[in-house]
Amino acid sequence: MARKSYPTDLTDMEWEILAPLIPAAKEGGHPRTTDMREICNAIYYHLKTGCQWNMLPGDFPPSSTVYHYYRKWQRQGVWEKLNHTLRGQVRTRLGKSTQPSAIAADSQSVKTDQKKGNVYGFDGCKKVKGRKRQTLVDSLGLLLKVVVSEANAPERLLAAYALMELLEERPELLEKVEVLWVDSGYDGDKFALSVWLMIQAHVEVIRRTEKEFQVLPKRWVVERTFGWFNQYHRLSKDYERLSEMSEAAIYAVMTRIMLRRLVS
């Protein structure tokens, strides 16, 4: 008997794209009997609804099994790899190079549901106790890198660290970058120099000219990315004990967004 369907379930076309990217079972031993499509459906349900793992509907695989794969893929960097692969497919479909020529950086400070060990602080500017999500996105708003830190961490330092991490992990993604769009929080000669030394790109600071809300040119793409995050209840706050699990949740959410874009 087929289980009840949920709006977060993968369609056949989406699963056709995702299935080849799912890590294969280990060779030898007992063959894998777990339905990996159902594992992914349960993970995306969890991210969208924000429910606790042990409160997943009973028609999904056992919550312990679902979490096992989610955590295992986080440790193996699978969510980040999926994000990079699907982003490349989206860009190719739109006739763009997989290597962006323009990127944007910004941070989002979010509350935590309680104090989270050492990765916890107070953002005095935004009046938020919790953590900060430093993101790098391409000109489409698709995620290149995210670093989760305490909320009081300096934005320029985090952005430079995120760039350095991406440069070490996937240098080919930064080979054609000519400009980095940022807001005035990243202004400064030292930051601009560090970006130039790392990727030979110009830092363009997009400043606000009015006190009232305004859509800033070029930088709005990263603000839209934060809007995408807010559509998934698991990202409405930082509920994770470990910051690396927070990063995994963001990469996983982006995979769901891009799968839908690829079949639309």
C-alpha positions in Angstrom: 0.0 0.0 0.0 1.4 3.3 -1.1 2.0 5.9 1.7 0.4 9.3 1.9 2.2 11.8 -0.3 3.6 15.1 1.0 4.3 18.3 -0.8 8.0 17.9 0.0 8.3 14.5 -1.8 10.6 14.2 -4.8 8.9 13.9 -8.1 10.0 11.1 -10.5 11.9 13.7 -12.6 13.6 15.1 -9.6 14.6 11.7 -8.3 15.9 10.8 -11.8 18.4 13.8 -11.4 19.3 13.1 -7.7 19.5 9.3 -7.7 22.8 9.0 -9.6 24.4 11.5 -7.1 23.5 9.5 -4.0 26.5 7.6 -2.5 26.4 3.9 -3.4 26.3 1.3 -0.7 29.5 -0.2 0.5 30.7 -3.3 -1.4 30.3 -6.6 0.4 28.2 -7.4 3.3 24.4 -7.4 3.3 22.9 -5.6 0.3 21.2 -2.2 1.0 17.5 -2.6 1.6 16.7 1.0 2.6 14.8 3.0 0.0 17.0 5.9 -0.6 14.3 8.0 -2.2 12.3 7.7 0.9 15.3 8.7 3.0 15.6 11.9 0.9 11.9 12.5 1.1 12.1 12.3 4.9 15.0 14.6 5.1 13.4 17.2 2.9 10.2 16.9 5.0 12.2 17.5 8.1 13.9 20.6 6.6 10.6 22.1 5.3 8.5 21.5 8.4 11.2 21.9 11.1 9.9 18.9 13.0 12.2 17.0 15.4 13.7 13.8 14.0 11.7 11.5 16.2 8.5 13.3 15.1 8.8 12.3 11.5 5.6 10.7 10.2 5.5 6.9 10.7 5.1 6.1 7.1 8.7 7.3 6.4 11.6 4.9 7.3 12.6 4.9 11.0 13.8 8.3 12.2 17.0 6.8 13.4 17.8 5.4 9.9 16.9 8.8 8.3 19.2 10.7 10.7 22.0 8.1 10.3 22.2 8.9 6.5 21.7 12.6 7.1 24.6 12.7 9.6 26.8 10.3 7.6 26.4 12.5 4.4 27.3 15.6 6.5 30.5 13.9 7.7 31.4 12.9 4.2 30.7 16.3 2.7 27.9 14.8 0.5 25.5 17.7 0.9 28.1 20.2 -0.2 29.0 18.1 -3.2 25.4 17.7 -4.2 25.0 21.5 -3.9 28.0 22.1 -6.2 26.8 19.5 -8.8 23.2 20.7 -9.0 24.3 24.4 -9.1 26.4 23.6 -12.1 23.5 21.9 -13.8 21.2 24.9 -13.1 23.7 27.3 -14.5 24.3 25.1 -17.6 20.6 24.8 -18.2 20.4 28.6 -18.2 23.3 28.9 -20.7 25.8 30.1 -18.2 29.3 28.9 -17.4 29.6 26.7 -14.3 32.4 29.1 -13.3 30.8 32.5 -12.2 32.4 35.8 -13.1 30.6 37.7 -10.3 29.8 36.6 -6.7 28.2 38.2 -3.7 28.9 37.9 0.1 26.6 38.7 3.0 25.8 37.3 6.4 22.5 36.5 8.2 22.3 36.5 12.0 19.8 34.0 13.4 18.6 33.1 16.9 19.3 29.8 18.4 16.7 27.9 20.4 19.2 27.8 23.4 22.8 28.6 24.0 24.9 26.5 21.7 28.3 25.8 23.3 31.2 27.9 22.0 29.6 28.7 18.7 27.3 31.3 20.1 27.4 35.1 20.5 25.6 38.4 20.3 25.4 40.5 17.1 25.2 44.0 18.6 24.3 45.6 15.2 21.3 43.3 14.5 20.5 42.7 18.2 20.5 38.9 17.7 21.8 36.3 20.2 22.8 33.2 18.3 24.9 32.4 15.2 25.9 34.1 11.9 25.6 32.5 8.5 28.3 33.9 6.2 27.4 33.0 2.6 29.0 33.3 -0.8 26.6 33.1 -3.7 26.9 33.4 -7.5 25.0 36.0 -9.6 21.9 33.7 -9.5 21.9 33.6 -5.7 23.0 29.9 -5.8 25.2 28.9 -2.8 28.9 28.6 -3.3 29.9 28.4 0.4 28.4 28.9 3.8 30.3 29.2 7.2 28.3 29.2 10.4 29.9 31.0 13.3 29.0 32.9 16.5 26.9 35.9 15.8 29.5 38.4 17.0 32.1 37.2 14.5 33.4 40.0 12.2 31.9 39.9 8.7 35.0 40.7 6.8 37.0 38.0 8.6 34.3 35.4 8.0 34.0 36.4 4.3 37.7 36.1 3.8 37.7 32.7 5.6 34.8 31.4 3.4 36.7 32.5 0.3 39.9 30.8 1.5 37.9 27.6 2.3 36.3 27.6 -1.2 39.6 28.3 -2.8 41.2 25.3 -1.1 38.3 23.0 -1.8 37.2 24.0 -5.3 39.6 26.6 -6.8 38.1 26.1 -10.3 34.9 27.9 -9.2 36.8 31.1 -8.5 39.1 31.1 -11.6 36.8 33.5 -13.6 35.5 35.7 -10.7 36.1 39.4 -11.5 34.0 41.1 -8.8 32.7 40.5 -5.3 29.6 42.4 -4.4 29.2 43.3 -0.7 27.5 45.9 1.6 29.2 48.6 3.6 29.8 46.1 6.5 32.7 44.7 4.4 34.2 48.0 3.4 37.9 48.4 4.0 41.2 48.4 2.2 42.5 45.3 4.1 39.5 43.2 3.1 39.7 44.3 -0.5 43.4 43.6 -0.6 42.9 40.1 0.9 40.3 39.3 -1.7 42.6 40.5 -4.5 45.5 38.4 -3.2 43.3 35.3 -3.0 41.4 35.5 -6.2 42.4 38.7 -8.0 38.9 40.0 -7.9 37.6 43.6 -7.3 35.5 44.3 -4.3 32.5 46.4 -5.1 30.7 47.9 -2.1 27.0 48.6 -2.7 26.0 51.3 -0.3 22.6 52.4 0.9 21.7 56.0 -0.1 18.3 56.2 1.7 17.3 55.5 5.3 14.1 53.7 4.1 14.2 50.2 2.7 15.5 49.9 -0.8 16.5 47.0 -3.1 20.2 47.4 -3.6 21.4 46.7 -7.1 23.4 43.5 -7.7 23.4 42.6 -4.0 19.7 41.7 -3.9 20.5 38.2 -5.1 22.0 37.2 -1.8 19.1 38.7 0.1 16.8 36.6 -2.0 18.9 33.6 -1.0 18.2 34.4 2.7 14.5 34.6 1.7 14.7 31.0 0.4 16.2 29.9 3.7 13.3 31.4 5.5 10.8 29.2 3.6 12.2 26.1 5.4 11.3 26.1 9.0 14.4 24.2 10.1 16.4 27.3 9.1 14.0 29.8 10.8 16.4 29.5 13.8 19.6 27.6 14.3 18.4 24.4 16.1 21.6 22.4 15.6 24.0 21.7 18.4 27.0 21.5 16.0 27.7 24.4 13.6 28.7 21.9 10.9 25.2 20.4 11.0 23.8 23.9 10.5 25.9 24.2 7.4 24.7 20.8 6.2 21.1 21.8 6.6 21.7 24.9 4.4 23.4 22.9 1.7 20.6 20.3 1.8 17.9 23.0 1.5 19.7 24.4 -1.5 19.7 21.0 -3.2 15.9 20.8 -2.8 15.5 24.3 -4.3 17.7 23.5 -7.3 16.0 20.2 -8.0 12.7 22.0 -8.4 14.3 24.6 -10.6 15.8 21.9 -12.8 12.4 20.3 -13.6 10.3 23.5 -13.8 
